[in-house]
Amino acid sequence: MKKDTIAAISTGMTNSGIGIVRISGSEAFRIADRIYKGKDSLLNAESHTIHYGFIRDENETIDEVLVMLMRSPRTFTGEDTVEINCHGGTYVVKRVLETVIKNGARPAEPGEFTKRAFLNGKVDLSQAEAVIDVITSENEYALQSSISQLKGSIKKKIQDIRNKIIYETAFIETALDDPEHINIDGYGEKLKSVINNVLIDLNHLIESFDSGRIMKEGIQTVIVGKPNAGKSSLLNTLSGRERAIVTDIEGTTRDALEEQIQLNGLTLNMVDTAGIRDTDDIIEKMGVNKARDYVTYADLIIYVVDASRPLDQNDEDIIHLIEGKNTIILLNKSDLKVIVTKDNLQNKINNILKIDKNEGKLAKNIPMIDTSLKEEQGIEEFEDMLNSMFLKEEVSFNEEIYITNIRHKAALLDACESLKKVLDSIENQMPEDFFSIDLMDAYEALGNITGETIGEDLVNEIFSKFCMGK
């Protein structure tokens, strides 16, 4: 690891009240003292103290500042750290940083402060990755999940599982080295029980990924319906602004409109698509085809039905399109004379999908809500239904762990595969040294999550995605 002293701006590059220039490394205090003018020298100051003074570039005063001093090892990076709190103008913060670099620091690479915290053992890799997740959180659930990981929820769980695996591995190795004193007759059945319990824990973490991904990235939501059903009105209502053009003319929306919407702590990455219908208009037809493509990859489909008009062939096409998908149906225009009700729409769905009622094979009832988007009626019920679909129970980040990182999920899957090989070896009555090989593979796969068995190249790749100054 590089041991030189690094510096960067740790606040956003905008004109604001405060800007912070962070310095970390063995020369941090000396560099700060060279450019600081105040009552006392910073070199012998106590740790975790704040000092008032000025930053000077030779004989020129740059800014009036507060300087925070933190001595190793009680710092984020584990190194001596200085944070210069200056006025937040873009130019003045850059001048302070330039002066720091001029006097012996080098510009930090993206994520290098957090990388040093990881390499110095202040955080494990799952906690380090949670730092950037906190910064990029876009809703309350994403933030709370990231904070839980930052506190070490994943680290503790993975360490507990790895301890169980290494204990069994060590027992096998010891028994093989000292067969006269350690009897391993029947050990396979005991190990099978341990592995099955570990697999339950690992599968629980893997199963949490879909919920975790939705918390972190949002629900990929597609609005479908035939022209003039109210799709654009729904987008405007949920976004709180005139995001889409709404007219009585069919085919107004020809391309996909995308908007990110926050509802009850969840994020909807919402796409309003062209009305689905047969058309000879080449551009509109392209929009309809794009709408069909979006449906394929959606987490949620909102099917807006014009309840004031009879169902037609376009509705039948849409019903085929949403088959087997997470869907909420909004029966819109309930303020007008209603022609399409929940019951006859469900019957229509059953008939279209050719379900034999006599055999009891009814299509799963799709949630339906009577709405009037013009009057903003039914929106609260829609929000409640959204929560019940994607948050199966009340979320408690004090107890529940959600996997939100695809790299973590891949490592968990690798560990499961290795442990299943151990079970196969036990079943086939293979020698015990076969057990330890696959146990160690599982142990190392889980170590990739915490960073204990990860390669330098992957570490560099992970931290290169961080923002500057963090």
VOPAGU-2260 file (C-alpha; in pm, 1 decimal, decimal comma):
REM VOPAGU-2260
SITE   aa  ch    i         X         Y         Z
SITE  MET   A    0       0,0       0,0       0,0
SITE  LYS   A    1     120,8     349,7     -78,4
SITE  LYS   A    2     224,9     530,4     238,4
SITE  ASP   A    3     240,6     882,4      98,5
SITE  THR   A    4       7,6    1158,1     213,0
SITE  ILE   A    5    -304,5    1222,1       6,4
SITE  ALA   A    6    -551,6    1509,3     -13,5
SITE  ALA   A    7    -884,5    1580,4    -181,7
SITE  ILE   A    8   -1197,4    1791,2    -155,8
SITE  SER   A    9   -1449,4    1587,1      42,7
SITE  THR   A   10   -1755,8    1803,0     -16,9
SITE  GLY   A   11   -1948,3    1867,5    -336,9
SITE  MET   A   12   -1801,0    2109,6    -587,5
SITE  THR   A   13   -2076,9    2367,8    -556,9
SITE  ASN   A   14   -2092,9    2711,3    -399,5
SITE  SER   A   15   -2208,6    2629,0     -46,9
SITE  GLY   A   16   -2156,3    2742,4     310,9
SITE  ILE   A   17   -1874,2    2501,0     395,9
SITE  GLY   A   18   -1610,3    2312,9     199,0
SITE  ILE   A   19   -1379,7    2043,7     342,6
SITE  VAL   A   20   -1032,7    1952,2     224,2
SITE  ARG   A   21    -921,3    1620,1     374,9
SITE  ILE   A   22    -556,6    1518,3     421,3
SITE  SER   A   23    -451,0    1167,7     527,5
SITE  GLY   A   24    -107,3    1014,5     581,0
SITE  SER   A   25     205,2    1034,7     790,9
SITE  GLU   A   26     282,4    1392,6     678,2
SITE  ALA   A   27     -71,3    1527,1     722,7
SITE  PHE   A   28       5,0    1730,6    1034,9
SITE  ARG   A   29     331,4    1874,0     896,4
SITE  ILE   A   30     171,0    1976,3     567,1
SITE  ALA   A   31    -119,8    2141,8     746,9
SITE  ASP   A   32     114,5    2323,3     983,6
SITE  ARG   A   33     316,6    2467,5     692,1
SITE  ILE   A   34      13,1    2645,0     547,6
SITE  TYR   A   35    -173,0    2723,1     872,4
SITE  LYS   A   36    -146,0    3054,8    1054,5
SITE  GLY   A   37    -301,0    3056,8    1397,8
SITE  LYS   A   38    -236,8    3097,0    1767,0
SITE  ASP   A   39     -38,3    2773,0    1809,4
SITE  SER   A   40     146,9    2521,1    1595,3
SITE  LEU   A   41     -51,1    2216,6    1485,1
SITE  LEU   A   42     240,3    1973,6    1522,0
SITE  ASN   A   43     204,0    1907,9    1894,0
SITE  ALA   A   44    -171,2    1964,5    1921,8
SITE  GLU   A   45    -386,7    1698,3    2083,6
SITE  SER   A   46    -589,7    1458,3    1873,6
SITE  HIS   A   47    -952,4    1531,6    1793,3
SITE  THR   A   48    -925,6    1905,8    1845,4
SITE  ILE   A   49   -1035,6    2197,9    1628,1
SITE  HIS   A   50    -820,9    2505,0    1566,6
SITE  TYR   A   51    -916,6    2847,4    1430,2
SITE  GLY   A   52    -683,0    3032,1    1194,0
SITE  PHE   A   53    -600,0    3109,9     832,6
SITE  ILE   A   54    -464,4    2916,2     533,8
SITE  ARG   A   55    -176,2    3092,7     363,5
SITE  ASP   A   56       5,9    3030,2      35,2
SITE  GLU   A   57     343,5    3182,0     115,5
SITE  ASN   A   58     250,9    3543,5     198,2
SITE  GLU   A   59    -101,6    3532,1      56,6
SITE  THR   A   60    -399,8    3458,9     282,9
SITE  ILE   A   61    -636,5    3215,5     110,4
SITE  ASP   A   62    -917,3    3174,9     363,3
SITE  GLU   A   63   -1028,7    3184,0     724,5
SITE  VAL   A   64   -1068,5    2824,9     843,0
SITE  LEU   A   65   -1131,1    2571,7    1118,2
SITE  VAL   A   66    -880,4    2284,9    1115,3
SITE  MET   A   67    -977,9    1948,2    1266,8
SITE  LEU   A   68    -688,8    1725,4    1378,7
SITE  MET   A   69    -721,3    1348,8    1427,4
SITE  ARG   A   70    -423,5    1129,9    1510,3
SITE  SER   A   71    -374,4     767,1    1409,5
SITE  PRO   A   72    -522,5     515,9    1472,5
SITE  ARG   A   73    -850,5     675,4    1584,8
SITE  THR   A   74    -943,2     799,7    1238,2
SITE  PHE   A   75   -1149,4     677,6     943,0
SITE  THR   A   76    -840,4     578,4     742,2
SITE  GLY   A   77    -636,0     464,9    1042,4
SITE  GLU   A   78    -377,1     731,4     952,8
SITE  ASP   A   79    -312,6    1084,4    1078,4
SITE  THR   A   80    -593,0    1291,6     929,0
SITE  VAL   A   81    -653,6    1664,5     895,6
SITE  GLU   A   82    -976,1    1820,6     771,9
SITE  ILE   A   83    -965,8    2188,4     672,8
SITE  ASN   A   84   -1311,0    2344,9     697,5
SITE  CYS   A   85   -1310,8    2650,9     474,0
SITE  HIS   A   86   -1574,1    2863,6     303,3
SITE  GLY   A   87   -1757,8    2665,0      40,9
SITE  GLY   A   88   -1701,0    2866,0    -274,5
SITE  THR   A   89   -1574,2    2649,6    -559,5
SITE  TYR   A   90   -1269,4    2866,9    -623,1
SITE  VAL   A   91   -1159,2    2903,0    -260,0
SITE  VAL   A   92   -1184,8    2527,5    -189,7
SITE  LYS   A   93    -974,7    2452,7    -497,4
SITE  ARG   A   94    -715,6    2708,3    -387,9
SITE  VAL   A   95    -689,0    2547,7     -43,6
SITE  LEU   A   96    -643,0    2203,1    -204,2
SITE  GLU   A   97    -381,4    2338,0    -445,1
SITE  THR   A   98    -191,4    2486,9    -152,1
SITE  VAL   A   99    -201,1    2155,0      35,2
SITE  ILE   A  100     -68,2    1969,6    -271,2
SITE  LYS   A  101     196,8    2236,6    -329,2
SITE  ASN   A  102     327,2    2168,4      21,0
SITE  GLY   A  103     374,9    1792,9      -4,3
SITE  ALA   A  104      48,2    1599,8     -49,4
SITE  ARG   A  105     -59,2    1429,6    -367,9
SITE  PRO   A  106    -413,2    1425,9    -510,6
SITE  ALA   A  107    -610,4    1128,0    -381,3
SITE  GLU   A  108    -746,0     875,2    -626,8
SITE  PRO   A  109   -1123,1     804,1    -632,0
SITE  GLY   A  110   -1219,3     618,0    -315,9
SITE  GLU   A  111    -864,4     619,5    -181,0
SITE  PHE   A  112    -956,0     734,9     170,3
SITE  THR   A  113   -1201,5     444,5     205,8
SITE  LYS   A  114    -953,9     209,9      39,9
SITE  ARG   A  115    -694,8     300,5     303,7
SITE  ALA   A  116    -954,0     241,3     576,2
SITE  PHE   A  117   -1006,3    -107,9     432,0
SITE  LEU   A  118    -635,3    -184,7     390,9
SITE  ASN   A  119    -564,1     -60,3     742,3
SITE  GLY   A  120    -833,0    -286,5     888,4
SITE  LYS   A  121   -1072,0      -9,7     994,0
SITE  VAL   A  122   -1356,9    -154,5     785,0
SITE  ASP   A  123   -1407,3    -474,3     589,4
SITE  LEU   A  124   -1491,8    -467,8     218,2
SITE  SER   A  125   -1868,8    -499,0     269,3
SITE  GLN   A  126   -1859,8    -193,7     497,6
SITE  ALA   A  127   -1642,1      -2,9     250,9
SITE  GLU   A  128   -1887,4     -73,2     -31,1
SITE  ALA   A  129   -2170,3      41,8     196,3
SITE  VAL   A  130   -2007,2     386,1     212,0
SITE  ILE   A  131   -2074,7     453,2    -155,4
SITE  ASP   A  132   -2423,2     301,6    -119,6
SITE  VAL   A  133   -2502,0     552,3     157,0
SITE  ILE   A  134   -2386,5     836,7     -67,4
SITE  THR   A  135   -2594,7     719,3    -364,1
SITE  SER   A  136   -2906,9     619,3    -166,2
SITE  GLU   A  137   -3222,9     747,6    -332,6
SITE  ASN   A  138   -3488,7     638,1     -82,5
SITE  GLU   A  139   -3531,4     563,9     287,8
SITE  TYR   A  140   -3509,0     184,8     254,5
SITE  ALA   A  141   -3187,4     206,4      50,6
SITE  LEU   A  142   -3035,2     441,2     307,6
SITE  GLN   A  143   -3129,0     226,3     607,8
SITE  SER   A  144   -3003,3     -90,6     438,8
SITE  SER   A  145   -2671,1      78,8     357,2
SITE  ILE   A  146   -2637,3     212,3     713,7
SITE  SER   A  147   -2700,6    -139,8     848,0
SITE  GLN   A  148   -2422,6    -276,0     625,5
SITE  LEU   A  149   -2194,5      12,5     722,6
SITE  LYS   A  150   -2240,9     -86,3    1087,2
SITE  GLY   A  151   -2121,6    -436,7     997,5
SITE  SER   A  152   -2441,1    -644,3     968,0
SITE  ILE   A  153   -2312,8    -840,8     667,0
SITE  LYS   A  154   -1960,3    -860,1     809,0
SITE  LYS   A  155   -2084,1   -1019,4    1132,6
SITE  LYS   A  156   -2310,8   -1268,6     953,5
SITE  ILE   A  157   -2039,5   -1377,3     711,0
SITE  GLN   A  158   -1781,3   -1406,4     989,9
SITE  ASP   A  159   -2017,1   -1630,3    1190,2
SITE  ILE   A  160   -2067,7   -1861,0     889,9
SITE  ARG   A  161   -1695,9   -1868,4     804,1
SITE  ASN   A  162   -1611,3   -1955,6    1166,1
SITE  LYS   A  163   -1837,9   -2260,4    1146,9
SITE  ILE   A  164   -1676,7   -2371,7     821,4
SITE  ILE   A  165   -1317,6   -2323,3     938,5
SITE  TYR   A  166   -1389,3   -2507,8    1264,6
SITE  GLU   A  167   -1499,1   -2817,7    1073,4
SITE  THR   A  168   -1205,2   -2785,9     831,7
SITE  ALA   A  169    -958,6   -2761,4    1118,8
SITE  PHE   A  170   -1116,3   -3066,1    1286,5
SITE  ILE   A  171   -1076,8   -3273,3     969,3
SITE  GLU   A  172    -714,9   -3169,0     919,8
SITE  THR   A  173    -632,2   -3240,1    1284,7
SITE  ALA   A  174    -802,3   -3580,7    1271,4
SITE  LEU   A  175    -614,5   -3676,3     956,8
SITE  ASP   A  176    -283,4   -3574,4    1117,1
SITE  ASP   A  177    -353,9   -3759,7    1443,4
SITE  PRO   A  178    -580,1   -4059,2    1366,9
SITE  GLU   A  179    -465,3   -4245,7    1679,9
SITE  HIS   A  180    -623,6   -3991,4    1914,7
SITE  ILE   A  181    -911,5   -3846,2    1710,7
SITE  ASN   A  182   -1183,9   -4080,7    1587,8
SITE  ILE   A  183   -1382,9   -3955,6    1291,0
SITE  ASP   A  184   -1612,1   -4254,0    1252,1
SITE  GLY   A  185   -1962,5   -4122,4    1176,1
SITE  TYR   A  186   -1830,5   -3767,2    1138,6
SITE  GLY   A  187   -1991,3   -3732,9     795,9
SITE  GLU   A  188   -2343,8   -3731,0     942,3
SITE  LYS   A  189   -2248,1   -3463,3    1195,1
SITE  LEU   A  190   -2088,4   -3252,2     921,4
SITE  LYS   A  191   -2396,6   -3294,9     702,7
SITE  SER   A  192   -2611,8   -3139,3     974,9
SITE  VAL   A  193   -2374,0   -2842,7    1012,6
SITE  ILE   A  194   -2362,9   -2781,6     636,2
SITE  ASN   A  195   -2740,3   -2802,0     596,4
SITE  ASN   A  196   -2781,5   -2534,0     863,6
SITE  VAL   A  197   -2519,5   -2315,6     696,1
SITE  LEU   A  198   -2694,3   -2360,7     359,7
SITE  ILE   A  199   -3019,8   -2240,8     516,9
SITE  ASP   A  200   -2843,8   -1920,3     628,2
SITE  LEU   A  201   -2677,9   -1869,8     289,4
SITE  ASN   A  202   -2999,0   -1929,4      94,9
SITE  HIS   A  203   -3181,8   -1682,8     318,4
SITE  LEU   A  204   -2922,9   -1417,2     229,3
SITE  ILE   A  205   -2944,7   -1503,5    -141,3
SITE  GLU   A  206   -3325,1   -1483,9    -134,9
SITE  SER   A  207   -3302,2   -1135,4      16,0
SITE  PHE   A  208   -3127,0   -1006,5    -297,3
SITE  ASP   A  209   -3440,8    -930,7    -499,1
SITE  SER   A  210   -3585,8    -721,5    -215,8
SITE  GLY   A  211   -3245,7    -565,9    -154,8
SITE  ARG   A  212   -3204,4    -477,0    -521,8
SITE  ILE   A  213   -3547,4    -315,2    -528,9
SITE  MET   A  214   -3464,3    -112,9    -215,5
SITE  LYS   A  215   -3135,5       0,8    -364,3
SITE  GLU   A  216   -3212,5      45,1    -733,9
SITE  GLY   A  217   -3589,8      92,2    -732,8
SITE  ILE   A  218   -3881,0     -94,1    -891,3
SITE  GLN   A  219   -3859,0    -109,1   -1271,2
SITE  THR   A  220   -4217,5      -5,4   -1347,1
SITE  VAL   A  221   -4390,5       4,5   -1685,0
SITE  ILE   A  222   -4728,8     167,5   -1749,9
SITE  VAL   A  223   -4928,4      -3,0   -2026,6
SITE  GLY   A  224   -5275,9      39,9   -2167,9
SITE  LYS   A  225   -5450,0     126,5   -2489,6
SITE  PRO   A  226   -5448,2     489,0   -2610,4
SITE  ASN   A  227   -5631,8     745,7   -2396,0
SITE  ALA   A  228   -5670,6     510,3   -2098,4
SITE  GLY   A  229   -5491,6     755,2   -1867,2
SITE  LYS   A  230   -5131,9     632,3   -1865,6
SITE  SER   A  231   -4977,1     978,3   -1898,4
SITE  SER   A  232   -5219,8    1115,4   -1638,9
SITE  LEU   A  233   -5093,4     851,1   -1395,8
SITE  LEU   A  234   -4732,1     953,6   -1458,3
SITE  ASN   A  235   -4817,7    1319,0   -1404,9
SITE  THR   A  236   -5016,8    1246,7   -1088,1
SITE  LEU   A  237   -4742,9    1036,1    -926,1
SITE  SER   A  238   -4460,4    1270,3   -1026,3
SITE  GLY   A  239   -4649,8    1579,2    -913,4
SITE  ARG   A  240   -4579,8    1767,2   -1237,2
SITE  GLU   A  241   -4682,9    1781,8   -1600,8
SITE  ARG   A  242   -4424,6    1528,7   -1715,6
SITE  ALA   A  243   -4628,1    1396,6   -2010,3
SITE  ILE   A  244   -4863,1    1564,8   -2257,0
SITE  VAL   A  245   -5227,4    1472,3   -2194,3
SITE  THR   A  246   -5486,6    1525,5   -2470,5
SITE  ASP   A  247   -5800,6    1357,8   -2604,0
SITE  ILE   A  248   -5612,1    1268,3   -2921,3
SITE  GLU   A  249   -5516,9     900,5   -2937,0
SITE  GLY   A  250   -5148,9     817,2   -2985,8
SITE  THR   A  251   -5009,8    1132,8   -2818,6
SITE  THR   A  252   -4735,6     932,0   -2644,8
SITE  ARG   A  253   -4520,8     769,2   -2911,7
SITE  ASP   A  254   -4194,1     717,9   -2728,2
SITE  ALA   A  255   -4119,2     598,8   -2375,0
SITE  LEU   A  256   -4109,6     867,0   -2103,2
SITE  GLU   A  257   -3902,1     783,3   -1796,1
SITE  GLU   A  258   -3937,3     932,5   -1448,9
SITE  GLN   A  259   -3806,0     836,2   -1104,7
SITE  ILE   A  260   -4077,2     864,0    -838,7
SITE  GLN   A  261   -4061,2     823,9    -459,0
SITE  LEU   A  262   -4362,7     659,5    -293,1
SITE  ASN   A  263   -4370,4     559,7      75,6
SITE  GLY   A  264   -3993,4     514,3      88,5
SITE  LEU   A  265   -3977,9     305,8    -230,6
SITE  THR   A  266   -3839,6     425,3    -563,9
SITE  LEU   A  267   -4030,5     362,2    -886,1
SITE  ASN   A  268   -3824,6     385,4   -1204,7
SITE  MET   A  269   -4137,0     449,0   -1406,8
SITE  VAL   A  270   -4176,6     427,1   -1784,9
SITE  ASP   A  271   -4486,3     563,5   -1960,5
SITE  THR   A  272   -4520,0     381,1   -2291,5
SITE  ALA   A  273   -4708,9     435,2   -2613,1
SITE  GLY   A  274   -5067,7     313,5   -2611,0
SITE  ILE   A  275   -5077,8     -47,9   -2728,3
SITE  ARG   A  276   -5292,0     -86,5   -3039,5
SITE  ASP   A  277   -5271,1    -188,9   -3405,2
SITE  THR   A  278   -5165,6     114,1   -3607,9
SITE  ASP   A  279   -5039,7     195,3   -3957,4
SITE  ASP   A  280   -4838,4     491,8   -3826,6
SITE  ILE   A  281   -4473,4     384,2   -3854,1
SITE  ILE   A  282   -4351,1     599,9   -3563,8
SITE  GLU   A  283   -4637,6     499,7   -3333,9
SITE  LYS   A  284   -4579,5     133,2   -3423,9
SITE  MET   A  285   -4215,4     170,1   -3315,5
SITE  GLY   A  286   -4338,2     311,2   -2983,4
SITE  VAL   A  287   -4576,7      17,9   -2935,7
SITE  ASN   A  288   -4296,8    -231,3   -3003,5
SITE  LYS   A  289   -4074,2     -51,0   -2753,3
SITE  ALA   A  290   -4356,6     -74,5   -2494,5
SITE  ARG   A  291   -4366,7    -451,5   -2542,1
SITE  ASP   A  292   -3989,8    -471,9   -2491,3
SITE  TYR   A  293   -4008,0    -275,7   -2166,5
SITE  VAL   A  294   -4270,7    -516,7   -2028,5
SITE  THR   A  295   -4027,8    -808,5   -2067,0
SITE  TYR   A  296   -3782,1    -668,7   -1809,9
SITE  ALA   A  297   -4023,9    -496,3   -1571,3
SITE  ASP   A  298   -4048,9    -568,4   -1197,6
SITE  LEU   A  299   -4400,8    -422,1   -1201,9
SITE  ILE   A  300   -4657,4    -350,8   -1472,4
SITE  ILE   A  301   -4934,3     -99,1   -1416,4
SITE  TYR   A  302   -5214,8    -178,0   -1660,1
SITE  VAL   A  303   -5440,6     125,9   -1695,5
SITE  VAL   A  304   -5789,5      35,2   -1820,1
SITE  ASP   A  305   -6041,5     291,5   -1939,6
SITE  ALA   A  306   -6343,4     168,8   -1740,6
SITE  SER   A  307   -6575,7     398,9   -1938,6
SITE  ARG   A  308   -6513,3     212,5   -2266,9
SITE  PRO   A  309   -6578,2    -153,8   -2354,0
SITE  LEU   A  310   -6281,3    -388,8   -2361,7
SITE  ASP   A  311   -6155,7    -456,7   -2712,7
SITE  GLN   A  312   -5886,7    -644,3   -2903,6
SITE  ASN   A  313   -5618,2    -405,2   -2777,1
SITE  ASP   A  314   -5706,2    -499,0   -2418,9
SITE  GLU   A  315   -5689,4    -867,2   -2509,1
SITE  ASP   A  316   -5340,0    -816,4   -2652,3
SITE  ILE   A  317   -5232,1    -642,6   -2332,3
SITE  ILE   A  318   -5375,0    -920,4   -2113,8
SITE  HIS   A  319   -5167,0   -1175,4   -2305,2
SITE  LEU   A  320   -4865,5    -946,4   -2266,0
SITE  ILE   A  321   -4890,0    -921,0   -1885,5
SITE  GLU   A  322   -4954,6   -1290,5   -1822,2
SITE  GLY   A  323   -4737,0   -1415,5   -1534,6
SITE  LYS   A  324   -4604,7   -1065,3   -1456,0
SITE  ASN   A  325   -4630,8    -864,4   -1133,2
SITE  THR   A  326   -4923,7    -642,8   -1229,0
SITE  ILE   A  327   -5157,3    -389,1   -1073,4
SITE  ILE   A  328   -5464,6    -296,2   -1278,7
SITE  LEU   A  329   -5608,2      53,5   -1243,4
SITE  LEU   A  330   -5969,3      79,9   -1360,6
SITE  ASN   A  331   -5953,2     446,3   -1451,2
SITE  LYS   A  332   -6223,0     707,9   -1516,9
SITE  SER   A  333   -6446,0     583,7   -1235,6
SITE  ASP   A  334   -6589,6     937,5   -1224,9
SITE  LEU   A  335   -6764,3     860,5   -1556,7
SITE  LYS   A  336   -7024,0     596,8   -1635,0
SITE  VAL   A  337   -6849,6     267,2   -1560,0
SITE  ILE   A  338   -6876,2      -7,1   -1821,1
SITE  VAL   A  339   -6584,9    -229,3   -1713,3
SITE  THR   A  340   -6600,7    -360,2   -1354,4
SITE  LYS   A  341   -6349,3    -566,6   -1157,4
SITE  ASP   A  342   -6560,4    -881,8   -1189,7
SITE  ASN   A  343   -6615,2    -870,1   -1565,5
SITE  LEU   A  344   -6249,5    -779,1   -1623,4
SITE  GLN   A  345   -6136,3   -1078,8   -1416,6
SITE  ASN   A  346   -6375,5   -1300,8   -1612,1
SITE  LYS   A  347   -6234,8   -1159,8   -1934,2
SITE  ILE   A  348   -5881,4   -1239,3   -1817,0
SITE  ASN   A  349   -5984,0   -1594,7   -1727,1
SITE  ASN   A  350   -6146,8   -1645,6   -2066,0
SITE  ILE   A  351   -5860,2   -1496,2   -2264,6
SITE  LEU   A  352   -5607,3   -1715,0   -2088,1
SITE  LYS   A  353   -5837,0   -2014,4   -2152,8
SITE  ILE   A  354   -5875,2   -2113,7   -1789,5
SITE  ASP   A  355   -6119,6   -2395,2   -1719,3
SITE  LYS   A  356   -6331,9   -2279,9   -1425,2
SITE  ASN   A  357   -6479,4   -2626,8   -1380,6
SITE  GLU   A  358   -6138,4   -2762,5   -1287,4
SITE  GLY   A  359   -6078,2   -2476,1   -1049,5
SITE  LYS   A  360   -5782,0   -2350,4   -1249,7
SITE  LEU   A  361   -5868,9   -1984,9   -1232,3
SITE  ALA   A  362   -5604,6   -1731,5   -1321,5
SITE  LYS   A  363   -5448,2   -1575,9   -1015,4
SITE  ASN   A  364   -5648,1   -1266,3    -932,9
SITE  ILE   A  365   -5458,8    -956,1   -1038,1
SITE  PRO   A  366   -5494,3    -669,0    -788,5
SITE  MET   A  367   -5742,3    -412,6    -923,4
SITE  ILE   A  368   -5818,8     -61,2    -803,0
SITE  ASP   A  369   -6100,4     172,3    -910,8
SITE  THR   A  370   -5939,8     509,0    -983,5
SITE  SER   A  371   -6012,1     848,5   -1123,3
SITE  LEU   A  372   -5676,7     997,7   -1210,4
SITE  LYS   A  373   -5851,7    1319,6   -1306,2
SITE  GLU   A  374   -5984,7    1346,5    -948,8
SITE  GLU   A  375   -5672,9    1175,9    -800,0
SITE  GLN   A  376   -5890,3     904,0    -646,1
SITE  GLY   A  377   -5745,4     560,5    -567,2
SITE  ILE   A  378   -5383,0     676,9    -541,6
SITE  GLU   A  379   -5355,7     605,9    -168,9
SITE  GLU   A  380   -5490,1     251,4    -220,6
SITE  PHE   A  381   -5237,5     206,4    -501,3
SITE  GLU   A  382   -4949,9     307,9    -270,6
SITE  ASP   A  383   -5066,8      62,0      -2,5
SITE  MET   A  384   -5089,7    -217,4    -259,6
SITE  LEU   A  385   -4740,5    -136,3    -383,7
SITE  ASN   A  386   -4597,7    -179,6     -34,8
SITE  SER   A  387   -4781,1    -507,2      20,4
SITE  MET   A  388   -4643,1    -646,4    -306,9
SITE  PHE   A  389   -4279,1    -552,0    -260,5
SITE  LEU   A  390   -4239,9    -534,9     116,8
SITE  LYS   A  391   -4388,1    -858,3     243,3
SITE  GLU   A  392   -4361,6    -746,5     605,9
SITE  GLU   A  393   -4249,1    -449,5     807,1
SITE  VAL   A  394   -3880,7    -393,1     739,7
SITE  SER   A  395   -3649,3    -394,2    1042,0
SITE  PHE   A  396   -3287,3    -319,5     958,6
SITE  ASN   A  397   -3184,6    -398,8    1315,9
SITE  GLU   A  398   -3251,5    -768,8    1255,4
SITE  GLU   A  399   -3294,7    -835,7     884,3
SITE  ILE   A  400   -3000,8    -834,5     642,3
SITE  TYR   A  401   -3060,7    -752,1     276,5
SITE  ILE   A  402   -2804,0    -835,4      10,8
SITE  THR   A  403   -2792,3    -541,5    -232,4
SITE  ASN   A  404   -2462,4    -608,6    -410,8
SITE  ILE   A  405   -2448,8    -848,5    -706,8
SITE  ARG   A  406   -2086,2    -930,5    -619,6
SITE  HIS   A  407   -2196,9   -1048,6    -275,2
SITE  LYS   A  408   -2474,4   -1261,7    -425,5
SITE  ALA   A  409   -2226,6   -1427,0    -664,2
SITE  ALA   A  410   -1993,8   -1511,7    -374,9
SITE  LEU   A  411   -2282,0   -1659,3    -175,1
SITE  LEU   A  412   -2384,7   -1875,8    -471,7
SITE  ASP   A  413   -2024,9   -1997,4    -512,4
SITE  ALA   A  414   -2011,4   -2088,3    -143,6
SITE  CYS   A  415   -2338,5   -2282,9    -172,7
SITE  GLU   A  416   -2207,8   -2481,9    -468,9
SITE  SER   A  417   -1893,1   -2577,5    -277,8
SITE  LEU   A  418   -2092,6   -2687,4      27,3
SITE  LYS   A  419   -2323,9   -2896,6    -190,2
SITE  LYS   A  420   -2014,3   -3075,7    -320,6
SITE  VAL   A  421   -1926,8   -3162,0      40,9
SITE  LEU   A  422   -2273,8   -3313,4      84,5
SITE  ASP   A  423   -2221,9   -3515,2    -234,7
SITE  SER   A  424   -1886,8   -3640,4    -102,6
SITE  ILE   A  425   -2049,6   -3744,9     224,9
SITE  GLU   A  426   -2328,6   -3920,6      36,2
SITE  ASN   A  427   -2075,4   -4105,3    -180,6
SITE  GLN   A  428   -1864,0   -4195,3     125,9
SITE  MET   A  429   -1557,4   -4020,7      -8,2
SITE  PRO   A  430   -1243,8   -3978,5     211,9
SITE  GLU   A  431   -1255,7   -3690,5     462,7
SITE  ASP   A  432    -980,5   -3492,3     289,1
SITE  PHE   A  433   -1226,8   -3440,1       1,4
SITE  PHE   A  434   -1452,5   -3261,4     250,8
SITE  SER   A  435   -1186,6   -3010,5     352,0
SITE  ILE   A  436   -1104,3   -2910,9      -8,2
SITE  ASP   A  437   -1460,4   -2798,1     -80,2
SITE  LEU   A  438   -1505,4   -2652,4     267,8
SITE  MET   A  439   -1204,9   -2427,0     205,8
SITE  ASP   A  440   -1346,5   -2324,6    -133,4
SITE  ALA   A  441   -1665,9   -2212,7      42,4
SITE  TYR   A  442   -1461,8   -2035,9     311,6
SITE  GLU   A  443   -1265,3   -1842,2      49,7
SITE  ALA   A  444   -1577,3   -1755,3    -154,0
SITE  LEU   A  445   -1732,4   -1594,0     154,0
SITE  GLY   A  446   -1403,3   -1417,0     221,0
SITE  ASN   A  447   -1452,5   -1233,9    -108,6
SITE  ILE   A  448   -1746,0   -1051,6      50,7
SITE  THR   A  449   -1547,5    -920,4     347,1
SITE  GLY   A  450   -1228,9    -876,5     144,1
SITE  GLU   A  451   -1018,3   -1130,6     330,5
SITE  THR   A  452    -949,3   -1345,2      23,7
SITE  ILE   A  453    -992,6   -1093,3    -255,3
SITE  GLY   A  454    -725,4   -1005,9    -512,8
SITE  GLU   A  455    -560,4    -665,2    -545,3
SITE  ASP   A  456    -697,5    -607,3    -896,7
SITE  LEU   A  457   -1057,3    -648,8    -780,9
SITE  VAL   A  458    -994,7    -421,2    -480,5
SITE  ASN   A  459    -866,2    -152,1    -716,7
SITE  GLU   A  460   -1166,4    -197,4    -946,6
SITE  ILE   A  461   -1415,3    -165,9    -660,8
SITE  PHE   A  462   -1265,4     153,2    -519,2
SITE  SER   A  463   -1221,2     312,3    -862,1
SITE  LYS   A  464   -1602,5     345,6    -873,4
SITE  PHE   A  465   -1607,3     567,8    -563,6
SITE  CYS   A  466   -1640,6     943,9    -584,1
SITE  MET   A  467   -1335,3    1164,6    -537,7
SITE  GLY   A  468   -1258,5    1264,0    -179,5
SITE  LYS   A  469   -1423,1     961,4     -17,0
